[in-house]
């Protein structure tokens, strides 16, 4: 591995990750765009039920990030034979985790959502959505594991293929099942849930078949039976557990953000559902480049070039801005047209515009914050990342609670995203500058 990371190398890793991240963004976008034509109740329910579902998937996301960090470190150290062993241990854990998460969703969703949601209409629609979507949780867990493998070994083009498959399956089935087209029954929000479930299964099948066909005979040792090593599993969990908790807390708090907004009324929930969908489009490149930072930092340290960490982060941020700013400008110039994608009601679209403009600003701060935060995780100091996030989330929640009580304008509540990005970037940058992370062993 070279001492310096080039822009080409950054894009080679980031672009497929970006397309991979688009998988869930596309699912959210198509669900929201189609359901928006059914009214604010369907919008609010798909937002809250979807976020409730993803609170559980974030545990798998956190575990996958831990696997990604270790795989990338071994890849940088050229210990290729360890990749398959790590993936095998990860698969066993993910199988157990997926079963537990499904059980919680199956037996506890009704009561949890009843406790969280005020509107009876949104509650009923949310339950209908979760009733079908919950069956995809185990497949999502394995999809995250596969993505962590391919990001860790820098073979991210595979993620692009899986994303295209998910997008096609979801869009076609959304159209057919939500509105009852091409001979399918008209199922409304339940149809959106079934479409998303089928998309997740299709990605899992592709990952499994592709991986077996292309990696089975390579030096990584995938799909071989490996003896369970307690020390290795312990090391994986040592790295992964803080990221699991961090992702759970982070996304759990974001779910609380929307629960508090729902208590401002069905209209506020509908506005925020559209705003969230647009925000996910804007922030997708930021997440891709921050994941790239995580991977490259771990690889650089593993290869013995810690002095290249800060120059690499700077390059990643520059490329992130080059990718993100044009999209932000386009959305900021045409916010009404963007909102009209989701609704035929012009008056309602106008209500969404102020929140869209707020998230355009928030995206810039999130790009900065996530890059440095993922750099902290990339050093292997995932416990520190957890502590930093915990402090920031306390401030974030207090700000949201204050805003939802102080104002009836939902766009002011969305300024919490700007605050979060600023705090995340500032705290993480201070850690990277002054802490002794260079010799962290994982």
C-alpha positions in Angstrom: 0.0 0.0 0.0 1.2 3.5 -0.9 2.0 6.0 1.9 -0.4 8.6 0.3 -4.0 8.1 -0.6 -5.0 9.6 -3.9 -8.3 11.3 -4.9 -8.8 8.4 -7.3 -8.5 5.9 -4.5 -10.9 7.9 -2.4 -13.5 7.9 -5.2 -12.9 4.3 -6.0 -14.0 3.4 -2.5 -16.6 6.1 -1.9 -18.6 6.0 -5.1 -19.8 2.4 -4.7 -20.5 3.0 -1.0 -22.5 6.0 -2.0 -24.5 3.9 -4.4 -24.8 1.2 -1.7 -26.1 3.7 0.8 -28.6 4.8 -1.8 -30.3 1.4 -1.4 -32.1 2.4 1.8 -32.4 6.0 0.5 -34.2 4.8 -2.6 -36.5 2.6 -0.6 -37.4 5.6 1.6 -37.7 7.9 -1.3 -40.0 5.7 -3.4 -42.1 4.7 -0.3 -42.5 8.4 0.7 -43.1 9.6 -2.9 -45.8 7.1 -3.5 -47.4 7.2 -0.1 -47.4 11.0 -0.1 -50.2 10.8 -2.6 -52.3 8.9 0.0 -52.2 11.8 2.5 -50.4 13.0 5.7 -51.4 9.9 7.7 -49.6 7.5 5.3 -46.6 9.8 5.3 -46.4 10.1 9.0 -46.9 6.4 9.5 -44.3 5.3 7.0 -41.8 7.7 8.6 -42.4 6.6 12.2 -42.8 2.9 11.4 -39.8 2.9 9.1 -37.6 4.7 11.7 -38.8 2.3 14.4 -37.7 -0.6 12.2 -34.4 1.0 11.5 -33.7 1.6 15.2 -33.3 -2.2 15.4 -31.3 -2.5 12.2 -28.7 0.0 13.5 -27.5 -2.6 16.0 -26.5 -4.7 13.1 -25.0 -1.6 11.4 -22.8 -1.0 14.4 -21.7 -4.6 14.5 -20.9 -4.4 10.8 -18.8 -1.3 11.2 -16.7 -3.1 13.8 -16.2 -6.0 11.3 -15.3 -3.5 8.6 -12.7 -1.8 10.8 -11.0 -5.2 11.7 -11.2 -6.5 8.1 -9.7 -3.2 6.8 -6.9 -3.4 9.4 -6.1 -7.0 8.4 -6.3 -6.0 4.7 -3.8 -3.2 5.4 -1.5 -5.6 7.2 -1.8 -8.1 4.3 -3.2 -10.8 6.5 -5.7 -11.9 3.9 -6.4 -15.3 5.3 -7.9 -13.8 8.4 -10.7 -12.1 6.5 -12.7 -15.3 6.0 -12.3 -16.2 9.7 -13.5 -12.8 10.8 -16.5 -13.0 8.4 -17.4 -16.4 9.6 -17.5 -15.3 13.2 -19.5 -12.3 12.2 -22.0 -14.4 10.3 -22.7 -16.5 13.4 -23.2 -13.4 15.6 -25.5 -11.8 12.9 -27.6 -15.0 12.7 -28.2 -14.9 16.5 -28.7 -11.1 16.4 -31.3 -11.2 13.6 -33.3 -13.9 15.4 -33.4 -11.8 18.6 -34.4 -8.6 16.7 -37.1 -10.3 14.8 -38.5 -11.7 18.1 -38.6 -8.3 19.7 -40.3 -6.8 16.6 -42.8 -9.6 16.4 -43.9 -9.7 20.0 -43.4 -6.1 21.2 -44.1 -3.7 18.3 -47.8 -3.1 19.1 -47.2 -2.0 22.6 -44.0 0.0 21.9 -45.7 2.0 19.1 -48.9 2.5 21.2 -46.7 4.1 23.9 -44.9 6.3 21.4 -47.5 7.5 18.9 -50.4 9.8 19.8 -52.4 9.8 16.6 -54.7 6.7 16.4 -54.7 7.0 12.6 -50.9 7.0 12.4 -50.7 4.2 14.9 -53.0 1.9 13.0 -51.1 2.5 9.7 -47.7 2.1 11.5 -48.8 -1.3 12.8 -49.9 -2.4 9.4 -46.5 -1.4 8.0 -44.4 -3.2 10.6 -46.6 -6.4 10.4 -45.0 -7.0 7.0 -41.6 -5.2 7.2 -40.5 -7.1 10.3 -39.8 -10.3 8.3 -36.9 -8.6 6.6 -34.8 -7.8 9.7 -32.5 -10.9 9.5 -31.8 -10.3 5.8 -30.9 -6.6 6.5 -28.5 -7.8 9.2 -26.7 -10.0 6.7 -26.7 -7.3 4.0 -24.9 -5.0 6.4 -22.3 -7.7 7.1 -21.7 -8.3 3.4 -21.2 -4.6 2.8 -18.7 -4.4 5.6 -16.8 -7.2 4.1 -16.6 -5.6 0.6 -15.8 -2.1 2.0 -13.1 -3.6 4.2 -11.4 -5.3 1.2 -12.0 -2.3 -1.0 -14.1 -4.2 -3.5 -17.0 -1.9 -3.2 -18.4 -2.2 -6.8 -20.4 -5.2 -5.6 -22.4 -2.9 -3.4 -23.4 -1.0 -6.5 -24.9 -4.1 -8.1 -26.9 -5.0 -5.0 -28.2 -1.4 -4.8 -29.5 -1.5 -8.4 -31.3 -4.8 -7.7 -32.9 -3.4 -4.5 -33.9 -0.2 -6.3 -35.6 -2.0 -9.2 -37.4 -4.5 -7.0 -38.6 -1.8 -4.6 -39.8 0.7 -7.2 -41.7 -1.9 -9.3 -43.4 -3.5 -6.3 -44.2 -0.2 -4.7 -46.0 0.9 -7.8 -47.8 -2.4 -8.2 -48.7 -3.0 -4.5 -49.5 0.5 -3.2 -51.8 1.4 -6.0 -52.9 -2.0 -7.2 -51.4 -2.0 -10.7 -50.7 -4.8 -13.1 -53.1 -7.1 -11.5 -51.8 -6.8 -8.0 -54.1 -6.0 -5.0 -54.2 -2.3 -3.8 -52.6 -2.5 -0.4 -51.5 1.0 0.4 -48.9 1.3 3.2 -48.8 -2.5 3.6 -47.8 -2.8 -0.1 -44.8 -0.4 0.6 -43.7 -2.7 3.5 -43.9 -5.8 1.3 -42.0 -4.1 -1.5 -39.2 -3.1 0.9 -39.1 -6.7 2.3 -38.7 -8.2 -1.1 -36.0 -5.7 -2.0 -34.0 -6.7 1.1 -34.3 -10.4 0.3 -33.2 -9.8 -3.3 -30.1 -8.0 -2.1 -29.3 -10.8 0.3 -29.6 -13.5 -2.4 -27.4 -11.5 -4.7 -24.7 -11.0 -2.1 -24.7 -14.6 -1.2 -24.6 -16.0 -4.7 -22.0 -13.4 -5.9 -19.7 -14.0 -2.8 -19.8 -17.8 -3.2 -19.0 -17.6 -6.9 -16.3 -15.0 -6.7 -14.6 -15.2 -3.3 -14.9 -18.9 -2.4 -11.5 -19.9 -3.9 -9.6 -16.8 -3.0 -7.0 -16.3 -0.3 -9.6 -14.8 2.1 -10.9 -18.2 3.0 -14.6 -17.4 2.8 -17.3 -20.2 3.0 -14.9 -22.5 4.8 -15.7 -24.0 8.2 -13.6 -22.2 10.8 -13.2 -23.2 14.4 -14.8 -20.7 16.7 -12.0 -18.8 18.4 -13.2 -17.3 21.7 -10.3 -14.7 21.7 -11.2 -13.6 18.1 -14.9 -13.3 18.9 -14.0 -11.4 22.1 -11.9 -9.0 20.0 -14.6 -8.5 17.4 -17.2 -7.8 20.2 -14.7 -5.5 21.9 -14.5 -3.4 18.8 -18.1 -3.8 17.7 -20.0 -3.4 20.9 -19.3 0.4 21.3 -20.3 1.0 17.7 -23.5 -1.1 18.1 -24.4 1.0 21.2 -23.4 4.2 19.5 -25.5 3.5 16.4 -28.4 2.4 18.6 -28.3 5.5 20.7 -27.8 7.8 17.7 -30.6 6.4 15.6 -32.8 5.9 18.7 -32.5 9.5 19.5 -33.3 10.4 15.9 -36.4 8.3 16.3 -37.3 10.2 19.4 -36.8 13.4 17.3 -39.6 12.3 15.0 -41.8 11.0 17.9 -41.7 14.5 19.4 -42.5 16.1 16.1 -45.5 13.7 15.7 -46.8 15.1 18.9 -46.9 18.5 17.2 -49.7 17.2 14.9 -50.3 15.0 11.8 -49.3 17.9 9.5 -46.0 18.4 11.3 -45.4 14.6 10.9 -46.2 14.8 7.2 -43.9 17.7 6.7 -41.1 16.0 8.5 -41.6 12.7 6.5 -40.9 14.6 3.3 -38.1 16.6 4.8 -36.4 13.4 6.1 -36.7 11.8 2.6 -35.0 14.8 1.0 -32.4 15.0 3.8 -31.5 11.3 3.2 -30.8 12.1 -0.5 -28.6 15.1 0.4 -26.7 13.4 3.2 -26.0 10.1 1.3 -22.7 11.3 -0.1 -21.6 12.5 3.4 -22.2 9.0 4.8 -20.3 7.4 1.9 -17.3 9.6 2.4 -17.3 9.3 6.2 -17.4 5.5 5.7 -14.4 5.9 3.3 -12.6 7.8 6.0 -13.3 5.1 8.5 -11.9 2.4 6.2 -8.8 4.4 5.0 -7.8 5.5 8.5 -7.9 1.9 9.7 -5.9 0.7 6.6 -3.4 3.5 6.9 -2.7 2.7 10.5 -2.5 -1.0 9.7 0.0 -0.3 6.9 2.2 1.8 9.3 1.5 5.3 8.0 -0.3 7.2 10.8 1.2 10.5 9.7 -1.0 10.3 6.6 -4.3 10.2 8.6 -4.9 14.0 8.6 -4.0 14.6 5.0 -6.3 11.8 4.0 -9.2 13.2 6.0 -8.7 16.5 4.4 -8.8 14.9 0.9 -11.9 13.0 1.8 -13.6 16.2 3.0 -12.7 18.1 -0.1 -14.1 15.4 -2.4 -17.2 15.2 -0.2 -17.8 18.9 -0.7 -17.3 18.6 -4.4 -19.9 16.0 -4.6 -22.4 17.4 -2.1 -22.5 21.2 -2.7 -23.9 21.0 -6.3 -26.8 18.8 -5.0 -27.5 21.2 -2.1 -27.5 24.2 -4.4 -30.0 22.5 -6.8 -32.4 21.6 -4.0 -32.1 25.0 -2.4 -33.0 26.7 -5.7 -36.0 24.4 -6.3 -37.4 23.4 -2.9 -41.0 23.7 -3.9 -40.5 21.5 -7.0 -38.7 19.0 -4.7 -41.6 18.9 -2.3 -44.1 18.5 -5.2 -42.6 15.1 -6.0 -44.2 13.8 -2.8 -47.5 15.6 -2.9 -50.1 17.1 -5.3 -51.1 19.7 -2.7 -49.3 22.9 -3.5 -50.2 24.5 -0.1 -48.7 21.5 1.7 -45.6 21.6 -0.5 -45.1 25.3 0.5 -45.2 24.3 4.2 -42.3 21.8 3.6 -40.0 24.4 1.9 -38.6 26.1 5.1 -37.6 22.7 6.5 -35.9 21.7 3.2 -33.8 24.9 3.3 -32.7 24.2 6.9 -31.5 20.7 6.0 -29.6 22.1 3.0 -27.4 24.0 5.6 -27.4 21.0 8.0 -25.9 18.7 5.3 -22.7 20.8 5.1 -22.1 20.5 8.9 -23.0 16.8 8.8 -20.3 16.2 6.2 -17.7 17.7 8.4 -18.9 16.1 11.6 -19.3 12.5 10.2 -15.9 12.5 8.5 -14.0 13.3 11.7 -16.2 11.1 13.8 -15.7 8.1 11.6 -12.0 8.8 11.7 -12.1 8.4 15.5 -13.8 5.0 15.0 -11.3 4.1 12.3 -8.5 4.4 14.8 -10.1 1.5 16.7 -11.0 3.7 19.6 -14.7 2.8 19.3 -15.3 3.3 23.0 -14.2 6.9 22.7 -16.5 7.4 19.8 -19.4 6.0 22.0 -18.6 8.5 24.8 -18.3 11.4 22.4 -21.7 10.6 20.8 -23.4 10.1 24.2 -22.4 13.6 25.3 -23.5 15.1 22.0 -26.8 13.3 22.0 -27.7 14.6 25.5 -27.3 18.2 24.2 -29.2 17.3 21.0 -32.2 15.8 22.9 -32.4 18.8 25.3 -32.4 21.1 22.3 -35.1 19.2 20.5 -37.3 19.1 23.6 -36.9 22.8 24.1 -37.7 23.6 20.5 -40.8 21.4 20.3 -42.1 23.3 23.4 -41.0 26.7 22.3 -42.3 26.8 18.7 -45.0 25.4 16.5 -42.9 25.8 13.4 -41.4 22.4 12.6 -38.5 23.9 10.6 -37.0 25.4 13.8 -36.9 21.9 15.3 -34.9 20.7 12.3 -32.1 23.2 13.2 -31.1 20.5 15.7 -29.3 18.8 12.8 -27.1 21.8 12.4 -26.2 21.7 16.1 -25.5 18.0 15.9 -23.1 18.3 13.0 -21.2 21.1 14.6 -20.8 19.4 17.9 -19.9 16.0 16.3 -17.2 17.6 14.1 -15.7 19.8 16.9 -15.5 17.1 19.5 -14.1 14.5 17.1 -11.5 17.0 15.6 -10.3 17.8 19.1 -9.8 14.2 19.9 -7.9 13.4 16.7 -5.6 16.4 17.3 -4.7 15.8 20.9 -5.3 12.2 21.8 -2.7 9.4 21.4 -4.5 7.1 19.0 -1.6 6.1 16.7 -0.6 2.8 18.5 -4.1 1.5 19.1 -4.0 -2.3 18.5 -7.1 -4.2 17.3 
